[in-house]
């Protein structure tokens, strides 16, 4: 059937989607969410069908941007449209839904169809749900990692050794990468750090770094920065590294599940040529991994998956029951990280964690006394100078100072109503406060924490300040604080946390970070 193209100006998130008049769809014997093959000038795509009775007239096909760009279509072009058979990958997804283990070839076909936009949201959601329900063993995790690398771009760097670090997330204020990258690069190692933006947190590494420099680099631009400076900090969203993962995240987030944690992380490290990697697993209340035992089991899986992918993986099980440093939110965290590098800010826990991880990378690469080397690089100013080199290479202002970084001018300080010791911090509630204040979209929004666990607290002493760029968002955050337990203060660790006098309505917090 020949139909005229009507360009809709709509995007489908990477999928090939078209809209047919219902009568044309009936003539083709296709229904909504089935597929058609579209041909024009020797090119063809398989597109998912939506139908309408009125918005698209008979004899016309509504074209989404992905289809238009792939076929090079213009308004009114004639296109050959015919019914297409169901992809084999759908049958493989059904097999996984039945609990059957998938082969590499089957997984590769599923991932290829995901990347090429041949599968609908329902089919992708079914695959992710099947992985969550039945689990994936290390064979499948290895196959998924390799398939996700094979269906995306890869970074080729002419260096004998490439190192990297990654955190599974779950602890607020973790700006560790902003110290680790310049320390390791200043030590002469190559570290191509690609990071995500926030998904459920108040700031991802890319959000923090973007306060200081552009992060939306192309793969070629990333390579140039690395060749100049030994390191970079860029957003992975523009690099096409393991692109299937970004599509899976869009499904995992609303379902509050994360069955692809291992292959998601490892595929992106493999795609940039990583040989040595330290994985940070924050552990404790309010994190993804609640106990040290669970952290050790997860570390074992990551190390074995790394072995299968020819990546040497060591894991750092780190304390995650309070924010790292004193800040939560992109601009506040960037200011604190730069302040530590320049020596004007004090954040002992941030320095300790960053130099531990940098020291592990140095020792894995053959150095001795890695922690001491990392501390010396930080204290000597070498890390600051390397950071400024990276900022300049990525197009930022290398002369920027912490005080130059603007934060929200709408503020409210929460003070203690009693004297005692800070016994615990509700990380989840603090993150929610920062997000309601506008983070990460509003770079200047966030929370500054004055006290850490174990610190003495006097009555009426400031505990934390909420920052926002707009008063309405500040008020939204304060409304949340009125009904939330954020900090626990007492003379000692008390056995009673709080009373429950009526049936509580609770929701389990889901953290999804890459």
C-alpha positions as CSV (number, residue, x, y, z in Angstrom):
1,X,0.0,0.0,0.0
2,X,1.3,3.5,-0.9
3,X,0.6,6.2,1.6
4,X,1.5,9.9,1.8
5,X,3.8,11.1,4.6
6,X,2.5,13.5,7.2
7,X,5.3,14.8,9.3
8,X,4.1,15.0,12.9
9,X,7.1,16.7,14.5
10,X,6.9,14.3,17.4
11,X,9.7,12.1,18.9
12,X,9.2,8.6,20.2
13,X,12.2,8.2,22.5
14,X,14.3,6.4,19.8
15,X,11.6,4.1,18.6
16,X,10.2,3.9,15.0
17,X,6.5,4.8,15.4
18,X,3.9,5.7,12.8
19,X,0.2,6.6,13.0
20,X,-2.3,5.0,10.6
21,X,-5.9,5.9,9.8
22,X,-8.0,3.1,11.2
23,X,-9.4,2.2,7.8
24,X,-5.9,1.9,6.3
25,X,-4.8,-0.2,9.2
26,X,-7.7,-2.6,8.6
27,X,-6.8,-2.9,5.0
28,X,-3.3,-3.8,6.0
29,X,-4.7,-6.1,8.7
30,X,-2.6,-4.5,11.4
31,X,-3.7,-3.3,14.9
32,X,-2.2,-0.8,17.3
33,X,1.2,-1.9,18.6
34,X,1.7,-4.3,15.7
35,X,4.3,-3.5,13.0
36,X,4.6,-2.3,9.5
37,X,7.6,-2.3,7.1
38,X,8.1,1.1,5.4
39,X,10.2,1.5,2.2
40,X,11.5,4.6,0.5
41,X,14.3,5.0,-2.1
42,X,15.9,1.6,-1.2
43,X,15.7,2.3,2.6
44,X,13.4,0.5,5.0
45,X,12.4,0.5,8.7
46,X,10.1,-1.6,10.8
47,X,7.8,0.7,12.7
48,X,5.3,0.2,15.5
49,X,1.7,1.2,14.6
50,X,-0.7,3.5,16.4
51,X,-4.2,4.0,14.9
52,X,-6.7,6.9,14.8
53,X,-10.1,7.5,13.3
54,X,-9.8,11.2,12.8
55,X,-6.3,12.8,13.3
56,X,-4.7,11.1,10.3
57,X,-6.9,11.0,7.1
58,X,-7.2,7.9,5.0
59,X,-4.3,7.5,2.5
60,X,-1.9,9.2,4.9
61,X,0.6,8.0,7.4
62,X,1.7,10.1,10.4
63,X,5.5,10.0,10.7
64,X,7.5,10.4,13.9
65,X,10.9,12.1,13.8
66,X,12.9,8.8,14.1
67,X,11.2,7.4,11.0
68,X,11.5,10.7,9.1
69,X,15.2,10.9,9.7
70,X,15.9,7.3,9.0
71,X,14.1,7.3,5.6
72,X,14.9,10.9,4.8
73,X,11.2,11.8,4.4
74,X,9.5,15.1,3.5
75,X,5.9,16.1,3.8
76,X,3.8,14.4,1.2
77,X,6.4,11.8,0.1
78,X,4.9,8.5,-1.1
79,X,5.9,5.5,1.0
80,X,5.4,1.8,0.5
81,X,3.8,0.3,3.6
82,X,3.1,-3.3,4.3
83,X,2.5,-5.6,7.3
84,X,5.7,-6.8,9.1
85,X,6.1,-10.1,11.0
86,X,6.6,-10.2,14.7
87,X,10.4,-10.0,15.6
88,X,12.0,-13.2,16.9
89,X,13.1,-11.3,20.0
90,X,9.4,-11.2,21.2
91,X,9.4,-15.0,21.3
92,X,12.6,-14.9,23.3
93,X,11.0,-12.5,25.8
94,X,8.1,-14.9,26.1
95,X,10.6,-17.7,26.9
96,X,12.1,-15.6,29.7
97,X,8.6,-14.8,31.0
98,X,8.3,-18.6,31.2
99,X,11.5,-18.8,33.3
100,X,13.8,-20.2,30.6
101,X,17.5,-19.1,30.6
102,X,18.4,-17.1,27.5
103,X,21.4,-17.7,25.3
104,X,23.8,-15.0,24.1
105,X,22.4,-15.0,20.6
106,X,18.8,-14.6,22.0
107,X,19.9,-11.8,24.3
108,X,21.8,-10.0,21.5
109,X,18.7,-10.1,19.3
110,X,16.6,-8.6,22.0
111,X,19.1,-5.9,22.7
112,X,19.5,-5.1,19.0
113,X,15.7,-4.8,18.6
114,X,15.6,-2.5,21.7
115,X,18.2,-0.2,20.3
116,X,16.8,-0.2,16.8
117,X,13.3,0.7,18.2
118,X,11.6,-2.4,17.0
119,X,10.1,-3.3,20.3
120,X,7.2,-1.5,22.0
121,X,7.2,-0.2,25.5
122,X,5.0,-3.1,26.6
123,X,7.5,-5.7,25.2
124,X,10.5,-4.0,26.8
125,X,8.7,-3.7,30.1
126,X,7.8,-7.4,29.8
127,X,11.5,-8.3,29.4
128,X,12.6,-6.1,32.3
129,X,9.8,-7.6,34.5
130,X,10.9,-11.1,33.5
131,X,14.5,-10.4,34.6
132,X,13.2,-9.0,37.9
133,X,10.8,-11.9,38.5
134,X,13.1,-14.8,37.5
135,X,16.5,-13.1,38.0
136,X,19.5,-13.3,35.7
137,X,22.5,-15.5,36.4
138,X,26.0,-14.5,35.7
139,X,25.9,-16.1,32.3
140,X,23.0,-14.0,31.3
141,X,24.6,-10.9,32.9
142,X,27.7,-11.5,30.9
143,X,25.7,-11.9,27.7
144,X,23.7,-8.7,28.4
145,X,26.9,-6.8,29.1
146,X,28.5,-7.9,25.8
147,X,25.3,-7.4,23.8
148,X,24.9,-3.8,25.2
149,X,28.5,-3.0,24.3
150,X,28.1,-4.5,20.8
151,X,25.0,-2.5,20.0
152,X,26.5,0.9,20.9
153,X,29.6,3.0,20.4
154,X,33.0,2.3,22.0
155,X,35.8,4.6,23.0
156,X,39.2,3.7,21.6
157,X,42.2,5.2,23.5
158,X,45.8,4.4,22.7
159,X,46.8,3.8,26.4
160,X,48.1,0.6,27.9
161,X,46.0,1.0,31.1
162,X,42.6,2.6,31.6
163,X,41.1,2.8,35.0
164,X,37.7,3.9,36.3
165,X,35.5,4.1,39.4
166,X,31.8,3.8,39.8
167,X,29.3,3.9,42.6
168,X,26.0,2.0,42.7
169,X,24.5,5.2,44.3
170,X,22.2,5.5,47.2
171,X,24.0,8.0,49.4
172,X,23.4,11.7,49.0
173,X,26.1,14.3,48.4
174,X,28.5,11.8,47.0
175,X,30.8,14.1,44.9
176,X,33.7,11.6,45.3
177,X,34.3,11.4,41.5
178,X,35.1,15.1,41.4
179,X,38.2,14.4,43.6
180,X,39.1,10.9,42.4
181,X,39.3,11.8,38.7
182,X,41.8,14.7,39.1
183,X,43.9,12.8,41.7
184,X,44.2,9.7,39.6
185,X,44.8,11.7,36.4
186,X,47.5,13.8,38.1
187,X,49.2,10.5,39.1
188,X,49.5,9.7,35.4
189,X,46.7,7.2,35.0
190,X,44.0,7.5,32.3
191,X,40.4,7.7,33.7
192,X,37.6,8.4,31.2
193,X,34.7,9.0,33.6
194,X,31.3,9.0,32.1
195,X,28.4,9.6,34.5
196,X,24.7,9.8,34.6
197,X,22.4,12.6,35.5
198,X,20.1,12.2,38.6
199,X,17.3,9.8,38.2
200,X,15.9,9.6,41.7
201,X,18.6,11.5,43.6
202,X,19.2,15.3,44.1
203,X,22.3,15.3,41.9
204,X,24.1,12.9,39.6
205,X,27.8,13.3,38.9
206,X,27.0,14.9,35.5
207,X,24.7,17.4,37.2
208,X,27.5,18.4,39.7
209,X,30.2,18.6,37.1
210,X,28.0,20.6,34.7
211,X,28.2,23.5,37.2
212,X,31.9,23.8,36.4
213,X,32.1,22.8,32.7
214,X,30.1,21.4,29.8
215,X,29.5,17.7,30.1
216,X,27.5,16.9,26.9
217,X,30.6,16.0,24.8
218,X,30.7,13.8,21.8
219,X,32.8,10.6,21.8
220,X,35.5,12.4,19.7
221,X,35.5,15.4,22.1
222,X,35.8,13.1,25.1
223,X,38.8,11.4,23.5
224,X,40.5,14.8,22.9
225,X,40.0,15.8,26.5
226,X,41.5,12.5,27.7
227,X,44.5,12.8,25.4
228,X,45.2,16.3,26.8
229,X,44.6,15.7,30.5
230,X,44.5,11.9,31.2
231,X,40.9,12.3,32.5
232,X,37.5,13.7,31.9
233,X,34.0,13.9,33.5
234,X,31.2,13.8,31.0
235,X,27.6,12.9,30.7
236,X,27.0,9.4,29.2
237,X,23.8,10.5,27.5
238,X,25.5,11.9,24.4
239,X,28.0,9.1,23.9
240,X,25.8,6.2,22.7
241,X,27.7,3.9,25.1
242,X,25.5,0.9,25.7
243,X,22.4,2.8,24.6
244,X,20.0,0.0,25.5
245,X,20.6,0.8,29.2
246,X,19.0,4.2,28.8
247,X,15.9,2.6,27.3
248,X,15.7,0.1,30.1
249,X,16.1,2.8,32.8
250,X,12.9,4.5,31.4
251,X,11.1,1.3,32.1
252,X,12.7,0.4,35.4
253,X,12.1,3.8,37.0
254,X,8.3,3.8,37.0
255,X,8.2,0.1,37.9
256,X,10.7,0.7,40.8
257,X,12.8,-2.3,39.9
258,X,16.5,-2.6,38.9
259,X,17.3,-6.1,37.6
260,X,19.9,-4.8,35.2
261,X,22.3,-3.2,37.7
262,X,25.3,-5.4,37.0
263,X,25.2,-5.4,33.2
264,X,24.2,-1.7,33.1
265,X,27.3,-0.6,34.9
266,X,29.8,-3.1,33.5
267,X,28.7,-2.7,29.9
268,X,29.5,1.1,30.0
269,X,32.9,0.4,31.6
270,X,33.7,-2.2,28.9
271,X,32.6,0.3,26.2
272,X,35.3,2.8,27.3
273,X,38.0,0.2,27.4
274,X,38.4,-0.1,31.2
275,X,41.0,-2.5,32.4
276,X,40.9,-1.7,36.2
277,X,37.9,-0.5,38.1
278,X,36.9,0.2,41.7
279,X,33.2,-0.2,42.5
280,X,31.9,1.8,45.4
281,X,29.0,0.1,47.3
282,X,27.6,2.5,49.9
283,X,26.1,0.4,52.7
284,X,23.7,1.0,55.6
285,X,20.3,2.4,56.5
286,X,18.8,4.5,53.7
287,X,21.0,3.0,51.0
288,X,20.4,0.4,48.3
289,X,22.4,-2.2,50.2
290,X,21.5,-2.4,53.9
291,X,24.1,-4.8,55.3
292,X,27.8,-5.5,54.9
293,X,27.0,-9.1,54.2
294,X,24.7,-8.1,51.3
295,X,27.4,-5.7,50.0
296,X,30.0,-8.5,50.0
297,X,27.7,-10.8,48.0
298,X,27.1,-8.0,45.5
299,X,30.8,-7.3,45.3
300,X,31.4,-11.0,44.6
301,X,29.1,-10.9,41.6
302,X,30.6,-7.7,40.2
303,X,34.1,-9.1,40.5
304,X,33.2,-12.3,38.7
305,X,31.4,-10.4,36.0
306,X,34.4,-8.2,35.6
307,X,36.6,-11.3,35.3
308,X,34.4,-12.6,32.5
309,X,34.7,-9.2,30.7
310,X,38.5,-8.9,31.2
311,X,38.1,-6.0,33.7
312,X,39.9,-6.3,37.1
313,X,37.3,-5.2,39.7
314,X,37.9,-4.4,43.3
315,X,35.0,-3.2,45.5
316,X,35.0,-0.6,48.2
317,X,32.2,-1.2,50.8
318,X,31.7,2.3,52.2
319,X,29.7,3.9,55.0
320,X,26.4,5.2,53.6
321,X,24.3,6.2,56.6
322,X,24.8,10.0,56.2
323,X,25.6,12.3,53.3
324,X,29.2,12.6,52.0
325,X,30.5,16.0,53.0
326,X,28.0,18.7,54.0
327,X,26.1,19.4,50.8
328,X,23.3,18.0,48.7
329,X,22.4,19.6,45.3
330,X,24.4,20.3,42.1
331,X,25.9,23.8,42.8
332,X,26.4,23.3,46.5
333,X,28.2,20.0,45.8
334,X,30.4,21.5,43.0
335,X,31.3,24.3,45.3
336,X,32.3,22.0,48.1
337,X,34.3,19.7,45.8
338,X,36.2,22.6,44.4
339,X,36.7,24.0,47.9
340,X,38.3,20.8,49.0
341,X,40.6,20.7,46.0
342,X,41.6,24.3,46.6
343,X,42.0,23.7,50.4
344,X,39.4,26.3,51.5
345,X,36.7,23.8,52.5
346,X,36.8,21.1,55.1
347,X,35.1,17.8,54.5
348,X,37.1,15.0,56.2
349,X,34.8,12.2,55.2
350,X,34.8,13.3,51.5
351,X,38.6,13.4,51.5
352,X,38.9,10.1,53.3
353,X,36.5,8.3,50.8
354,X,38.0,9.9,47.7
355,X,41.6,9.1,48.7
356,X,40.7,5.6,49.7
357,X,39.2,4.9,46.3
358,X,41.9,6.7,44.4
359,X,44.5,4.8,46.5
360,X,42.9,1.5,45.5
361,X,43.1,2.4,41.8
362,X,46.8,3.4,42.2
363,X,47.6,0.2,44.0
364,X,45.7,-1.9,41.5
365,X,47.9,-0.3,38.8
366,X,51.1,-1.3,40.5
367,X,51.9,1.6,42.9
368,X,52.5,1.1,46.6
369,X,51.0,3.1,49.5
370,X,48.2,4.3,47.2
371,X,46.3,6.2,50.0
372,X,49.3,8.2,50.9
373,X,50.1,9.0,47.3
374,X,46.5,10.2,46.8
375,X,46.6,12.4,49.9
376,X,49.9,14.0,48.8
377,X,48.5,14.7,45.3
378,X,45.5,16.4,47.0
379,X,47.4,18.3,49.6
380,X,50.2,19.5,47.2
381,X,47.7,21.2,44.8
382,X,48.4,18.8,41.9
383,X,44.8,17.6,42.0
384,X,43.5,21.1,41.8
385,X,45.7,22.0,38.9
386,X,44.6,18.8,37.1
387,X,41.0,19.7,37.7
388,X,41.5,23.1,36.2
389,X,43.1,21.5,33.2
390,X,40.1,19.2,32.7
391,X,37.7,22.2,33.2
392,X,39.5,24.1,30.5
393,X,39.7,21.2,28.1
394,X,36.0,20.6,28.4
395,X,35.2,24.2,27.7
396,X,34.7,25.6,31.2
397,X,36.4,28.5,33.0
398,X,39.7,27.2,34.5
399,X,39.9,30.2,36.9
400,X,36.6,29.5,38.6
401,X,36.7,29.6,42.4
402,X,34.3,28.1,44.9
403,X,32.8,31.5,45.8
404,X,32.0,32.2,42.1
405,X,29.5,29.3,42.1
406,X,26.0,30.7,42.6
407,X,23.5,28.9,44.8
408,X,19.8,29.6,45.5
409,X,19.0,32.9,47.2
410,X,15.8,31.6,48.8
411,X,16.8,29.9,52.1
412,X,15.5,28.5,55.3
413,X,17.6,27.2,58.2
414,X,16.3,24.5,60.5
415,X,17.5,24.7,64.1
416,X,17.6,22.2,66.9
417,X,14.8,22.3,69.5
418,X,16.9,20.4,72.0
419,X,20.5,19.7,73.2
420,X,22.2,16.4,72.6
421,X,24.1,14.4,70.0
422,X,23.2,13.9,66.4
423,X,22.3,10.1,66.4
424,X,21.0,9.5,62.9
425,X,20.2,11.2,59.6
426,X,17.3,10.2,57.3
427,X,19.1,10.3,53.9
428,X,15.9,9.7,52.0
429,X,14.1,12.6,53.6
430,X,17.0,14.9,52.9
431,X,17.1,14.0,49.3
432,X,13.4,14.5,49.0
433,X,13.7,17.9,50.6
434,X,16.5,18.9,48.1
435,X,14.4,17.6,45.1
436,X,11.3,19.5,46.3
437,X,13.4,22.6,46.6
438,X,14.2,22.2,42.8
439,X,17.3,20.0,42.6
440,X,18.7,18.8,40.2
441,X,17.0,20.9,37.5
442,X,17.6,24.1,39.5
443,X,21.3,23.9,40.0
444,X,21.3,26.2,43.0
445,X,18.8,24.2,45.0
446,X,19.8,21.8,47.7
447,X,20.6,21.4,51.4
448,X,23.7,22.3,53.4
449,X,24.2,20.2,56.5
450,X,26.0,21.7,59.5
451,X,26.2,18.6,61.7
452,X,27.2,15.0,61.1
453,X,26.4,11.8,63.1
454,X,28.1,11.9,66.5
455,X,28.5,15.7,66.6
456,X,27.3,17.6,69.7
457,X,24.2,19.8,69.2
458,X,23.2,22.8,71.3
459,X,19.6,24.0,71.6
460,X,18.7,26.5,68.8
461,X,21.9,25.6,66.9
462,X,21.5,25.4,63.1
463,X,21.2,21.8,61.7
464,X,20.8,22.4,58.0
465,X,19.8,25.1,55.5
466,X,17.5,24.5,52.5
467,X,18.4,26.5,49.3
468,X,16.0,27.2,46.5
469,X,15.9,29.4,43.5
470,X,12.2,30.1,43.8
471,X,10.1,30.8,46.9
472,X,7.3,28.5,45.8
473,X,9.8,25.5,45.7
474,X,11.3,26.5,49.0
475,X,7.8,26.4,50.6
476,X,7.2,23.0,49.0
477,X,10.3,21.7,50.7
478,X,9.3,23.2,54.0
479,X,5.9,21.6,53.8
480,X,7.6,18.2,53.4
481,X,9.9,18.9,56.4
482,X,6.9,19.5,58.6
483,X,5.7,15.9,58.3
484,X,9.1,14.2,58.0
485,X,11.7,12.8,60.4
486,X,15.1,14.1,59.1
487,X,17.5,14.1,62.0
488,X,17.6,12.3,65.4
489,X,19.0,14.1,68.3
490,X,19.3,12.8,71.9
491,X,21.7,12.4,74.8
492,X,22.4,8.8,73.8
493,X,21.1,6.2,71.3
494,X,17.6,5.6,72.6
495,X,15.8,2.3,72.1
496,X,12.5,4.0,71.1
497,X,12.6,5.5,67.6
498,X,9.0,6.7,67.4
499,X,5.5,5.6,68.3
500,X,2.9,4.4,65.7
501,X,-0.5,5.3,67.0
502,X,-2.5,4.6,63.9
503,X,-2.1,2.4,60.8
504,X,0.7,4.1,58.8
505,X,0.6,4.8,55.1
506,X,4.1,4.3,53.8
507,X,5.8,3.9,50.5
508,X,9.1,2.1,49.9
509,X,11.7,4.5,48.6
510,X,13.3,3.4,45.3
511,X,16.7,4.5,44.3
512,X,17.9,4.1,40.7
513,X,21.3,5.5,39.9
514,X,23.9,4.8,37.2
